[in-house]
Amino acid sequence: MKIVGYIILGILIVLAAIGVWLASVYSFCLKACKMREGFLEGFQGPIDLVYTWVDGCDEKWRQSQEVWRKRDGHPPISARRNPTPHLAKDELFFSVLSVLKYMPWIRHIYILTQTPQRPSWLLKDTPRIKVVHHEDVFGKGAALPSFNGILNSSQVHRIPDLAEHFIYMDDDIFIGKPLKPGYFFDRQGHPVYKFSMELLSWFQPSAYAAILRNTHRLCVKVTKSPWLFRLHHMPNPLTRSACFEVERRLGQATLEGMLRFRSKTTYEFPFIVANYLLGEGSSRRSPQNFKVGFYEKPGMKKLQGLKTETSRPHVFCINSGFGKEVSDFFSKEIFPLTALVKSQTD
């Protein structure tokens, strides 16, 4: 009976240890911060914002991709990834407009894309919006031309004259209401993150789950931590110095696996940087009541819920289904095509 008692005691101790570990992970990494007075004012130095973007309607770009797909042994572009023409404006346009409207403190907006592309609505670079091409930025040994968005996101910190503090953002993300710098950087310039615990990737067969497992492998090399905290799909704050330090720690692995097209050897560079900052004690948790929305192929009912600032999340993503209906709704109800657009983009 004593042996049974010892076994039960051992199990209880293990369960208690797991409980303490989970509680500490939640308290120090996942639990939202209380918003103290002045918290949202955040960092007052220069902050830039970077998009990675491509014009999927550009026929020359699509033909080039088909040539490279065949050369690298990949199947043709999936019919499901066909672009939607005849939009009032594209995702990037409305995303940029939402930043201009709700994050006026952003110094410069950089759009990183493949040569010679540029947004059709951006007739020329402006003091605030600049187009940068892959060839002018990517590190030595990078696969060019690149059709791998994750590779592209791993190189944004190399943009010349980019601020030390910057925000990386996909073109399918929109700002829904006024945001202050404190949502992204605290007063000392520490990045503010909305983390989640990455566990499911170990049990999923998807290609992206394999990418997360590879990200975890490299993250352990950089941070010496056995865990990978995943960033929410939202604007992610980074610092150039942290990006270059992670690049240095990765060494030869920096561009290994980052192929021209997304593959199982690809990894999420911003995730590793964020985990590195967490391990260094140089990151903060997101504030309470910071709402993030994720919409896939939203119908009109869901879109109506985005009509007013009070009903919108602070940040929301339309991951797929950004077609003519959504574009028209945005242009009429959320981000009207006004003089603001002309003055900022022409």
C-alpha positions in Angstrom: 0.0 0.0 0.0 2.9 2.3 0.7 4.0 2.0 -2.9 0.6 2.9 -4.2 0.6 5.9 -1.8 4.0 7.0 -3.1 2.8 6.7 -6.7 -0.3 8.8 -6.0 1.9 11.4 -4.2 4.3 11.5 -7.2 1.4 12.0 -9.6 0.0 14.8 -7.5 3.4 16.5 -7.3 3.8 16.3 -11.1 0.3 17.7 -11.6 0.9 20.5 -9.1 4.2 21.4 -10.9 2.4 21.5 -14.2 -0.3 23.7 -12.7 2.3 26.1 -11.3 4.1 26.2 -14.7 0.8 26.9 -16.6 -0.1 29.6 -14.1 3.3 31.3 -14.5 3.2 31.1 -18.3 -0.2 32.7 -18.2 0.7 35.4 -15.6 4.0 36.4 -17.2 3.4 35.9 -20.9 -0.3 35.6 -21.8 -2.3 37.6 -19.4 -3.1 41.1 -20.6 -1.5 44.1 -18.8 -3.5 46.5 -16.7 -3.5 49.9 -18.3 -1.8 52.2 -15.8 -2.0 56.0 -16.3 -0.1 57.0 -19.4 0.4 53.4 -20.5 -1.1 54.0 -24.0 1.1 57.0 -24.7 3.9 54.6 -25.1 7.2 55.3 -26.9 7.6 58.8 -28.2 10.4 58.3 -30.7 10.1 57.6 -34.4 8.1 54.5 -35.3 7.8 53.2 -38.9 5.5 50.6 -40.4 6.3 48.0 -43.1 4.1 46.0 -45.4 5.1 43.1 -47.6 2.9 43.1 -50.6 2.5 41.9 -54.2 0.1 42.8 -56.9 -1.5 39.4 -57.7 -3.4 40.9 -60.7 -0.2 41.8 -62.5 -0.1 39.4 -65.4 3.7 39.7 -65.9 4.2 38.8 -62.3 1.9 35.8 -62.6 3.7 34.6 -65.7 7.1 35.0 -64.0 5.8 33.0 -61.0 4.6 30.2 -63.3 8.0 30.0 -65.0 9.8 29.7 -61.6 7.3 27.3 -60.2 7.9 25.0 -63.1 11.7 25.5 -62.8 11.6 24.6 -59.1 9.4 21.6 -59.5 6.2 23.1 -58.1 2.6 22.7 -59.6 1.0 25.7 -61.3 -0.7 28.4 -59.2 -3.8 27.1 -57.6 -7.1 28.3 -59.1 -8.2 29.2 -55.6 -5.5 31.8 -55.4 -6.8 33.7 -58.5 -6.9 37.5 -57.8 -10.2 39.4 -57.8 -10.1 42.2 -60.4 -12.4 45.3 -60.6 -12.2 46.2 -57.0 -12.9 49.7 -55.9 -9.5 49.5 -54.2 -7.4 46.6 -53.0 -6.6 45.4 -49.5 -3.4 47.3 -49.2 -5.1 50.6 -50.1 -7.6 50.3 -47.3 -5.1 49.0 -44.8 -2.8 52.0 -45.5 -5.7 54.3 -45.2 -6.7 52.8 -41.9 -3.1 53.4 -40.6 -3.1 57.0 -41.8 -6.5 57.6 -40.1 -6.0 55.8 -36.8 -2.2 55.8 -36.3 -1.2 59.3 -37.4 2.0 59.1 -35.3 3.6 56.6 -37.7 6.6 58.3 -39.3 7.0 56.4 -42.6 5.1 53.6 -44.3 7.3 51.2 -46.4 5.8 48.8 -48.9 8.3 46.0 -49.7 7.5 44.3 -53.0 9.0 42.7 -56.0 10.7 44.7 -58.8 9.2 46.6 -60.6 5.8 46.5 -58.9 4.2 49.4 -57.0 0.5 50.0 -56.0 -1.5 51.4 -58.9 -3.1 54.0 -56.6 0.3 55.3 -55.4 1.5 57.4 -58.3 4.8 58.3 -56.7 6.5 58.0 -53.3 5.4 60.6 -50.8 7.2 61.8 -47.6 5.2 59.2 -45.7 4.7 56.3 -48.1 7.7 54.7 -49.9 8.0 51.6 -52.1 11.1 49.4 -51.6 12.0 46.5 -53.8 13.4 43.1 -52.8 16.7 43.5 -54.6 17.5 46.6 -52.6 16.9 45.0 -49.3 17.5 41.2 -49.1 20.6 39.7 -47.6 23.3 37.9 -49.4 22.1 34.4 -50.6 18.4 35.2 -50.5 16.3 33.5 -53.2 15.4 36.1 -55.8 12.9 36.6 -57.2 11.0 35.6 -54.1 7.4 34.4 -54.1 7.6 33.4 -50.5 5.9 35.9 -48.2 7.5 34.5 -45.1 10.9 34.9 -46.6 10.0 38.5 -47.5 8.9 39.2 -43.9 12.3 38.0 -42.6 14.1 40.8 -44.5 12.1 43.9 -43.7 14.6 45.1 -41.0 17.1 45.6 -43.7 15.2 48.5 -45.3 17.6 51.5 -45.5 16.7 54.3 -43.1 14.1 52.2 -41.3 13.5 53.4 -37.7 14.9 51.2 -34.9 11.3 50.8 -33.7 9.0 49.5 -36.4 5.8 47.6 -36.9 5.5 44.7 -39.5 2.0 44.3 -40.9 0.3 42.1 -43.6 -1.8 43.8 -46.2 -5.0 42.0 -45.1 -4.9 43.7 -41.7 -6.9 46.8 -40.9 -7.0 49.3 -38.0 -10.5 49.7 -36.7 -10.2 52.6 -34.2 -7.7 55.1 -32.9 -4.5 53.5 -31.5 -1.7 55.1 -29.6 1.9 53.9 -29.6 1.5 52.1 -26.3 -0.4 49.4 -28.0 2.9 48.5 -29.7 5.8 49.9 -27.7 5.9 50.9 -24.0 7.5 54.2 -22.9 11.0 52.6 -22.8 10.5 51.3 -26.4 9.9 47.6 -25.4 7.7 45.9 -27.9 4.2 45.0 -26.7 2.9 41.5 -27.8 -0.3 39.6 -27.8 1.0 36.0 -27.4 -0.6 32.6 -27.6 0.9 29.3 -26.6 1.8 27.2 -29.7 0.9 23.6 -29.0 -1.4 22.4 -31.8 1.3 22.5 -34.5 2.8 19.3 -33.0 -0.4 17.4 -33.8 -1.4 18.9 -37.2 -0.4 17.5 -40.6 -0.7 20.9 -42.4 2.2 22.6 -44.2 2.0 25.6 -42.0 2.2 23.4 -38.9 5.4 22.0 -40.2 6.7 25.6 -40.6 5.8 26.3 -37.0 7.7 23.2 -35.9 10.7 24.4 -37.8 10.3 27.8 -36.3 10.3 26.2 -32.8 13.5 24.3 -33.7 15.3 27.5 -34.6 13.8 29.4 -31.7 15.3 27.0 -29.2 18.7 27.6 -30.8 18.3 31.4 -30.4 16.5 31.6 -27.0 17.5 28.3 -25.3 13.8 28.1 -24.2 11.9 24.9 -25.0 8.7 26.8 -25.8 7.4 28.8 -28.7 5.0 31.6 -28.2 3.0 32.4 -31.2 2.2 36.0 -32.3 -1.4 36.8 -33.1 -2.2 37.7 -36.7 -2.0 41.5 -36.2 0.5 44.3 -36.5 3.7 43.1 -34.9 6.2 45.5 -33.3 9.9 44.8 -33.7 13.3 46.5 -33.3 16.0 46.4 -35.9 18.7 45.7 -33.3 16.8 42.6 -32.1 16.3 41.4 -35.7 20.0 41.7 -36.5 20.9 39.9 -33.2 18.6 37.0 -34.0 20.1 36.9 -37.5 23.5 36.7 -36.0 22.5 33.9 -33.6 20.9 31.9 -36.4 24.2 32.1 -38.4 24.1 29.9 -41.5 20.5 29.0 -40.7 19.4 32.6 -41.4 18.4 32.0 -45.0 18.7 28.2 -45.1 15.3 26.8 -45.8 13.9 30.2 -46.9 13.3 29.1 -50.5 11.8 31.0 -53.3 8.4 29.4 -52.6 7.0 28.5 -49.2 8.1 25.0 -48.0 8.3 23.0 -44.8 11.8 24.3 -44.2 10.5 27.9 -44.0 10.3 29.6 -40.6 8.5 32.6 -39.1 11.4 35.0 -38.4 9.2 37.6 -36.5 8.1 34.8 -34.1 11.7 34.1 -33.2 12.5 37.8 -32.7 9.5 38.2 -30.4 10.5 35.1 -28.4 14.0 36.4 -28.1 12.8 39.7 -26.7 10.5 37.8 -24.3 13.5 35.8 -23.1 15.6 38.9 -22.7 12.9 40.6 -20.6 12.6 43.2 -23.4 9.0 42.8 -24.3 5.6 43.6 -22.6 2.1 42.1 -22.7 -0.7 43.8 -24.6 -3.1 46.0 -22.7 -6.5 44.9 -21.5 -9.4 45.3 -23.8 -7.2 45.2 -26.9 -9.6 43.5 -29.3 -8.5 41.6 -32.4 -10.9 40.2 -35.0 -10.2 37.5 -37.6 -12.7 37.1 -40.5 -12.6 34.6 -43.3 -14.9 35.2 -46.3 -17.2 37.6 -44.3 -20.8 38.0 -45.5 -22.7 41.3 -45.4 -23.9 40.6 -41.8 -20.4 40.4 -40.5 -19.4 43.5 -42.5 -22.2 45.5 -41.1 -20.7 44.8 -37.6 -17.6 46.7 -38.8 -19.6 49.8 -39.8 -19.0 51.9 -36.7 -15.8 52.4 -34.6 -17.6 51.3 -31.4 -18.5 47.9 -32.9 -15.1 47.2 -34.5 -12.1 45.5 -33.0 -9.0 47.6 -32.6 -7.4 45.5 -35.3 -9.1 43.1 -37.7 -8.0 40.8 -40.5 -9.9 39.7 -43.6 -7.9 36.6 -44.3 -9.7 35.5 -47.4 -12.7 36.7 -49.4 -11.7 40.3 -50.0 -13.7 40.6 -53.2 -15.7 43.3 -54.9 -18.5 43.3 -52.2 -16.0 43.9 -49.4 -14.1 46.5 -51.4 -17.3 48.4 -52.2 -18.4 48.2 -48.6 -15.1 49.5 -47.3 -15.1 52.4 -49.8 -18.6 53.5 -48.9 -19.0 52.7 -45.2 -15.7 52.3 -43.4 -12.9 54.2 -45.3 -14.6 56.5 -47.8 -12.6 57.5 -50.8 -12.2 61.1 -49.7 -9.7 64.0 -50.1 -7.6 62.3 -47.3 -6.7 59.6 -49.8 -5.8 62.0 -52.5 -3.6 64.2 -50.3 -1.7 61.2 -48.8 -1.3 59.0 -51.9 -1.2 61.1 -55.0 
